[in-house]
């Protein structure tokens, strides 16, 4: 039986998962009651449409949140993973319950502060719940599933949905509020990305140099970084295509702070060294996050 075919209750009720979920839901509660709902500001996704429906049809936000998320959670249960979907369901229920029984005072009516801090707290909440193994917005689930079915990217699906949502907000609350709501959405998106991926962005740095042996020694011994070596060839220039040499292509994982220092040292060894940089989402295992030496 695969991991998606069974519910891992131990994972769901682990201390770390529960702490991330509780802190994330509480952060979302602060954003919704302290900033967004009293001032008619929207976020994207199911949260945003729940706020809009409450304002237009006077259906309680908590009811909308559960009803709109439930079909997507069921799709996730069948198509993505049962443990993930149970985590998501518990997070949504917890947020709905807290929204019903806990009253948090409005913090400010300043539109800029609402957009920035409302977006920050809702993004922090979304990110923490994702770290806990679930979601509080089913749009992420349907976008993931629809991406496989119709070929549109997850980003395209979410952007299309949110564009329609913000158009609806413009008709209901006015164009200015809709524009501020877009700022809420982008602040939330960036904050959740930082929480999920980490504030310390990791980058794959690949180096092709005639001094590859020295490059390997510097990265490993001076900077304390692990490397991966590919066997390749250098040369094949437009003016001398037939000229080539065997070489080792060196790849290592670095942070934004380290990348400049490593490049400067290698340029001193070989001014003609070729670099290319790729941003990566996650690093696990090896020495990717450990044993970095100062240079």
Beta strands, then each sheet from edge to edge (+ up, - down):
strand 1: 202-208
strand 2: 227-237
strand 3: 240-255
strand 4: 274-280
sheet 1: 2+ 3- 1+ 4-
end
